[in-house]
């Protein structure tokens, strides 16, 4: 397959995204009633008020619900408006041609294809059904925003991370840059908690921070 990829423009608008498993989702009302005790509540509300997130019902966001890999990639692709518009193909790509476990008719197939061709390095054997960890989502999100924003390579002074030994070595650079760009923060004990299972609230807050970074240029 021959393709020609032009330079990606910096994001100017954001597509509506959801955490759907493929079922129907419902627009939120004035606010979600289950996020009052969530740190970052204002960011979730802001995204909702901009029409950028939906809940599982009119009043529920389910902030503690875990995010599958399918949901996480859909979240990134939709939230950052990844597409194939800047790429010319002789033949339209299909998910099964890129991944062994992503079916062509799956609700999330397009999101995986769009992410793949927008500099997100998804492994061929990625499993959409697995719960995504914080470090995995961070790694994919950072690759996506750096591609979308056409961000230059920078030298940073690494932040001391109390549980650095728990980080997957391949993700360390992305994690450090996410801290530099204020997309992520360490907890009160200086830990990143890389292997923790990603929640909907965490994913929403990270996406909000990423969009703010792209909008302000850091």
Buried (B, 14 or more C-beta within 10 A) or exposed (E): EEEEEEEBEEBEEBBEBBBBEEEEBEEBEEBBBBBEEBEBBEBBBBBBEEEBBBBBBEBBBBBEBBBBBBBBBBBBBBBBBBBBEEBEEEEEBBBBEBBEBBEEEBBBBBBBBBBBBBBBEBEEEBEBEBBBBBBBBBBBBBBBBBBBBEBEEEEEEEBEBEBBEBBBEEBBEBBBBBBBBEBBEBEEEEBBBBEBBBBBBBBBBBBBBBBBBBEEEE
